Amino acid sequence: MKFLIIDDNPADRELIIRQLKSEFPEANFTEIIRQNDLEEALSKADFDVVITDYLLNWTDGLQVLRAVKERSPSIPVVMLTDSGNEQIVVAGMKSGLDDYVLKRNLDHLPAEIKESLGRIRVLEKRRAKTAKEIRESRRQVLDILESISDGFFALDNQWRFTYVNHKAEEFLGKKREALLFKDIWREFPEAVDTTFYNEYHRALEEQKTVSFEEFYPPLGKWFEVHAYPYRNGLSVYFTDITERKRLLDEFNSLLQITDVAIGTLNLDELLDSVLKRLIKVMKADAAVILLREDDSLVTRASYGIEEVRQGFALKIGQGFAGTIARTLQPLYIADAQKDPHVVNLIIKERGIQTMLGVPIVQDGNLIGVLHVDWLSMHPESKAEQHILKVAAD
């Protein structure tokens, strides 16, 4: 244990040291009697406890306290006073004083020192625990940002990248090391005066979340963007929707049926036309529309699995389509041959492997279910799910 003893009076210093040695026999003591000695000791910071008199010829105990806490905030400081002046004590506590002892009660000093050290150890444990929790929390956040399918980057108020996740590297075609602490508009000058530029500035200036879709010619990609302002800058989540846009454009172009043509088709022919176009756009092998009848779903149209035309019906909540109808949520099945949601034996007999379906809803009410199927394994695609939802609508 190393003590810094700050007192002009040699007799008082001797008494202080004697009291402390009774409890800390192995302790080392550095005696300070002038400003230069204090500055030198503080620069070395080679002490565990500071004991200072309040009244000093060259300063006062509050100034000593502030100087110590400024450089070594975790070091306990105990002040000695001739009287328990409340104003001095309050000022000291506000500046971080750990304890004070009246000079006439110096025999209490060792106990007060031990108590102060105990409090410091508790505080240090709490700080260490808090710091660890903050590190773990930050690590969890970074792990989440690295695992999400969206690109993510953060900008400070000077438009500099402060974080770039792995997916953003992939979408933007640049490594994070090449982007961090660089100005976004210098790294992507073609984005200046575009929707990206205008919307990011609007988000910061108005402190308002913005969402938009935009094409970026230098990368040849469409992006869906959500930007969130925060105190230190902007957080941007974005995803590549180029494939979704391509599929949607292709689907819309195939769906261009003239008013005259529509007038010549009955409902079944029109549904067949939509299913054929879906199969072509999504490179699927089959497509089915089931419509709601009371508490059941009945096949109204299909293409690619002719046998399903024969009035196949199932209860809402039963099987693949029934689950979609009950939850009103899309459903993707990678292996229809093994998945328990599939109860239609024709699906299994025809070797359907992958299925994707969405509910057909109008004004919040279930109308039916639309699904497309593949004979081979087909990866899950947000773009294809979006196309299917558009077709269902």
WOGIHU-V249671 format. One line per field, one symbol per residue. ss: DSSP state (2 for helix, 1 for strand, 0 for the rest). phi: phi as a letter, one per 30 degrees, with the letter a starting at -180 (. if undefined). Layout:
ss->???
phi->???
This chain:
ss->011111000222222222222220000111110022222222220000111110100001222222222220000111111000022222222200001111222222222222222222222222222222222222222222222000111111000111110222222200022221001222202220002222222222220001111111000011111111110011111111022222222222220000222222002222222222222222000111111110011111111002222000111000222222222000111000000000002222200001111111110011111111110000000222222222220
phi->.cccccadddddddddddddddcbdcdcbcccbaddddedddddhcacbcbbddcbdcabddddedddddcbddddbcccbdbdddddddddddcjddabbdddcdddeeddddddddddddddddddddddddddddddddddddcddddbbcbddcicdcabddddedddibddddceicdedddbddddiceedddddddddchbdbbacacceecibcbcbbcbdbeclbcbcabdceddddddddddddcdcdeddddccddddddedddddddddchccabbcccdbhcbcbdcaabjbdddddidbaddjciddddddddhbdbcbdbddcddddcdddedddidcbbbbbdcbbhicdclbcbcbbdbdbddbdddddddddddd
